[in-house]
Amino acid sequence: MSMSPVLHAETDETSGDNTITTMVGAGYQHLPTWIGSRNTRYQAIPYVLFDWPNHVTFSTVDGLNVDLIGDKQLHGGLYANYMWGRDRKDLSRRLSRIVHSLSPRLHAGGYLEYQVNKPFSFGGNLSHDTQGAGAYLDLYADHDLPSIGYLEHSVEVQWQAMNGAAMRRFFGVRRMQAQKINTQHWDPTGGSQQISFSYNAYMPTSQHTGFVLGLEYTRLLGSARNSPLVKRFGTPNQFATSLAFVYKL
């Protein structure tokens, strides 16, 4: 769910600079069954947001940020998040007997973000698997659009890169696997993995409640796009939507 920029903008307008904001909610998400898949699935999703400005932000969307700079415009410090993998049931009947499932992993590192002005900010984070060799780089920019009545909304663009270990974990095909699915062996190196564009909206229904909508288009790049798993069994064009009802404590 890529909806935290909207929730963050909404809480900034209704709270003081040092006010702690807590939101909880639940909803549904429609997304590809695995990164690069052409098949999709629905899943129930929880939503939690804890925001202590210039100190700590935690959410089920963007993970944990611990701000060690605390400047009005420049923020940075520790970063951690949870990356989902894929279950056997997420794969097709043919692939589930050949391609490995991937367990979820916690990855941690650091982040840096600069708020140019109230509506526009950009930043990035660099992280590494805590149990594995994968490394990830994310660069992003988000912009809050002018409100339409009570509707708060924003747009975001994000680019992600992976090192070779992460790319091989998600998109690699071993020789024995390639023979079984009649495709080529794929041992990718690191580099660009995807670019995504998202639209996020928040519509309050009362002082404490509201609906959050997220729409996201992702285009796989480089070795991810050229993986035989994606070219033969999936698509580089990925779409995800999410809708949740949230309550502000």
C-alpha positions as CSV (number, residue, x, y, z in Angstrom):
1,M,0.0,0.0,0.0
2,S,1.6,3.2,-1.1
3,M,-0.6,5.7,0.7
4,S,1.6,7.1,3.5
5,P,2.4,10.5,1.7
6,V,-1.3,11.4,1.7
7,L,-1.8,10.4,5.4
8,H,1.4,12.3,6.3
9,A,0.1,15.4,4.5
10,E,-3.2,15.2,6.3
11,T,-1.7,14.8,9.7
12,D,0.6,17.7,9.1
13,E,-2.3,20.0,8.5
14,T,-4.4,18.9,11.5
15,S,-1.6,18.4,14.1
16,G,1.1,20.6,15.6
17,D,4.8,20.1,14.7
18,N,5.4,17.9,17.8
19,T,2.1,16.1,18.0
20,I,2.2,12.4,17.9
21,T,-0.2,10.9,15.4
22,T,-1.5,7.3,15.5
23,M,-3.7,5.8,12.8
24,V,-5.0,2.2,12.5
25,G,-7.2,0.6,9.8
26,A,-7.8,-2.3,7.5
27,G,-8.7,-2.9,3.9
28,Y,-8.0,-4.9,0.7
29,Q,-5.3,-4.8,-1.8
30,H,-5.3,-6.1,-5.4
31,L,-1.8,-6.9,-6.6
32,P,0.4,-9.3,-8.7
33,T,0.9,-12.7,-7.1
34,W,4.6,-12.2,-7.3
35,I,6.9,-9.5,-8.7
36,G,6.7,-9.8,-12.4
37,S,3.6,-12.0,-12.5
38,R,0.7,-11.5,-14.9
39,N,-1.7,-13.1,-12.4
40,T,-3.2,-11.1,-9.6
41,R,-4.8,-11.7,-6.2
42,Y,-6.7,-10.0,-3.5
43,Q,-5.5,-9.9,0.1
44,A,-6.7,-8.3,3.3
45,I,-4.2,-5.7,4.7
46,P,-3.8,-4.0,8.1
47,Y,-2.8,-0.4,8.3
48,V,-0.8,1.2,11.2
49,L,0.8,4.6,11.3
50,F,2.7,6.1,14.2
51,D,4.3,9.5,13.5
52,W,6.3,11.4,16.0
53,P,7.6,14.3,13.9
54,N,11.4,14.7,13.7
55,H,11.8,11.6,15.8
56,V,10.2,8.3,14.7
57,T,7.8,7.2,12.0
58,F,6.5,3.6,11.8
59,S,3.9,2.3,9.4
60,T,2.9,-1.0,7.7
61,V,3.4,0.8,4.4
62,D,6.9,2.3,4.7
63,G,8.4,0.6,7.7
64,L,10.5,2.3,10.3
65,N,12.3,5.6,10.1
66,V,14.3,7.0,13.0
67,D,15.2,10.6,12.3
68,L,18.6,11.4,13.7
69,I,18.9,14.8,12.0
70,G,15.6,16.3,13.0
71,D,16.0,19.5,10.8
72,K,12.9,21.3,9.5
73,Q,13.7,20.4,5.9
74,L,16.4,17.7,6.1
75,H,15.7,14.4,7.7
76,G,17.7,11.2,7.8
77,G,18.8,8.3,10.0
78,L,17.9,4.6,10.5
79,Y,15.6,2.7,8.2
80,A,14.0,-0.7,8.3
81,N,11.3,-2.5,6.4
82,Y,9.8,-5.9,5.8
83,M,10.0,-7.3,2.2
84,W,7.4,-10.0,1.3
85,G,8.5,-12.9,-0.9
86,R,6.3,-15.5,-2.6
87,D,4.5,-18.6,-1.4
88,R,4.1,-21.8,-3.4
89,K,0.4,-20.9,-3.8
90,D,1.4,-17.6,-5.4
91,L,3.1,-19.4,-8.3
92,S,1.3,-21.2,-11.1
93,R,0.9,-25.0,-10.8
94,R,3.8,-25.6,-13.2
95,L,6.2,-23.1,-11.6
96,S,5.3,-24.1,-8.0
97,R,7.0,-27.5,-8.6
98,I,10.2,-25.9,-10.0
99,V,10.7,-22.3,-8.9
100,H,11.6,-21.7,-5.2
101,S,9.3,-19.9,-2.9
102,L,10.8,-16.9,-1.1
103,S,10.3,-16.3,2.6
104,P,9.8,-12.7,3.8
105,R,12.9,-10.8,5.0
106,L,13.6,-7.9,7.2
107,H,16.0,-5.4,5.6
108,A,17.6,-2.4,7.4
109,G,19.9,0.5,6.6
110,G,19.6,4.3,6.4
111,Y,17.6,7.0,4.7
112,L,17.9,10.7,3.7
113,E,15.0,13.0,2.8
114,Y,14.8,16.7,1.9
115,Q,11.5,18.6,2.0
116,V,11.9,21.4,-0.6
117,N,8.7,23.0,0.5
118,K,5.4,21.9,2.0
119,P,4.0,20.0,-1.0
120,F,7.3,18.6,-2.5
121,S,10.0,16.4,-1.1
122,F,12.5,13.8,-2.3
123,G,14.8,11.3,-0.8
124,G,16.1,7.8,-0.8
125,N,17.0,4.8,1.4
126,L,19.7,2.2,1.1
127,S,19.2,-1.1,2.9
128,H,20.5,-4.7,3.2
129,D,18.9,-8.0,4.1
130,T,19.4,-8.8,7.8
131,Q,19.4,-12.5,6.8
132,G,20.8,-12.7,3.3
133,A,23.0,-10.9,0.8
134,G,20.4,-8.7,-0.9
135,A,20.9,-4.9,-1.0
136,Y,18.3,-2.4,-2.2
137,L,18.4,1.3,-3.2
138,D,15.2,3.4,-3.5
139,L,15.0,6.9,-4.7
140,Y,11.7,8.8,-4.7
141,A,10.0,12.1,-5.0
142,D,6.4,12.9,-3.9
143,H,4.2,16.0,-4.4
144,D,1.0,16.9,-2.6
145,L,-1.7,18.0,-5.1
146,P,-4.0,20.9,-4.3
147,S,-7.0,19.7,-2.2
148,I,-10.4,19.2,-3.8
149,G,-12.8,19.9,-1.0
150,Y,-12.0,17.5,1.8
151,L,-10.0,15.2,-0.6
152,E,-6.2,15.2,0.1
153,H,-4.2,13.5,-2.6
154,S,-0.6,13.2,-3.9
155,V,1.5,11.6,-6.6
156,E,4.9,9.8,-6.2
157,V,7.6,8.4,-8.5
158,Q,10.0,5.8,-7.2
159,W,13.0,4.1,-8.7
160,Q,14.5,1.0,-7.2
161,A,17.8,-0.9,-7.8
162,M,19.0,-4.2,-6.5
163,N,22.4,-5.8,-6.2
164,G,23.1,-9.1,-7.9
165,A,22.2,-11.3,-4.9
166,A,18.7,-9.7,-4.6
167,M,18.2,-9.8,-8.4
168,R,19.1,-13.5,-8.6
169,R,16.8,-14.3,-5.7
170,F,13.7,-12.7,-7.3
171,F,14.4,-13.2,-11.0
172,G,17.2,-15.7,-11.5
173,V,16.7,-19.1,-13.1
174,R,19.1,-21.9,-12.3
175,R,20.2,-24.3,-15.1
176,M,18.2,-27.3,-13.8
177,Q,15.1,-25.1,-13.4
178,A,15.6,-23.7,-16.9
179,Q,15.6,-27.2,-18.4
180,K,12.4,-28.2,-16.6
181,I,10.5,-25.2,-17.8
182,N,12.1,-25.1,-21.2
183,T,13.7,-21.7,-21.0
184,Q,17.1,-20.2,-20.7
185,H,19.4,-20.0,-17.6
186,W,19.4,-16.6,-16.0
187,D,22.1,-15.3,-13.7
188,P,21.5,-11.6,-13.5
189,T,23.8,-8.9,-12.1
190,G,22.7,-5.9,-10.1
191,G,21.2,-2.7,-11.5
192,S,17.8,-1.0,-12.1
193,Q,14.9,-3.2,-11.1
194,Q,11.8,-1.1,-11.5
195,I,10.2,2.4,-11.7
196,S,6.8,3.1,-10.2
197,F,4.2,5.8,-10.4
198,S,1.5,6.1,-7.7
199,Y,-1.5,8.2,-6.9
200,N,-2.7,8.3,-3.3
201,A,-5.9,9.9,-1.9
202,Y,-7.4,10.3,1.5
203,M,-11.1,11.2,2.0
204,P,-12.2,11.9,5.6
205,T,-15.6,10.7,6.7
206,S,-15.5,12.3,10.2
207,Q,-13.0,14.0,12.5
208,H,-11.4,10.6,13.2
209,T,-12.2,8.3,10.3
210,G,-11.6,8.2,6.5
211,F,-10.9,6.1,3.4
212,V,-7.5,5.8,1.8
213,L,-7.0,4.9,-1.9
214,G,-3.8,3.9,-3.6
215,L,-3.2,3.3,-7.3
216,E,0.2,2.2,-8.6
217,Y,1.8,1.3,-11.9
218,T,5.2,-0.3,-11.9
219,R,7.4,-1.1,-14.9
220,L,10.2,-3.6,-14.4
221,L,13.6,-2.7,-15.7
222,G,16.9,-4.2,-16.7
223,S,17.6,-7.8,-15.6
224,A,14.2,-8.0,-13.9
225,R,12.3,-7.2,-17.1
226,N,14.5,-9.6,-19.1
227,S,14.2,-12.5,-16.8
228,P,12.7,-15.6,-18.4
229,L,10.3,-15.8,-15.5
230,V,8.9,-12.4,-16.5
231,K,9.1,-12.7,-20.3
232,R,7.5,-16.1,-20.5
233,F,5.3,-16.4,-17.4
234,G,4.7,-12.8,-16.4
235,T,4.7,-9.2,-17.6
236,P,7.0,-6.2,-16.9
237,N,3.9,-4.0,-16.4
238,Q,2.5,-4.3,-12.9
239,F,-0.6,-2.7,-11.4
240,A,-1.7,-2.5,-7.8
241,T,-4.7,-0.9,-6.1
242,S,-5.6,-0.6,-2.4
243,L,-8.5,0.7,-0.4
244,A,-8.6,0.9,3.4
245,F,-10.7,2.4,6.1
246,V,-8.6,4.2,8.8
247,Y,-9.3,5.5,12.3
248,K,-7.2,8.3,13.8
249,L,-6.7,7.8,17.6
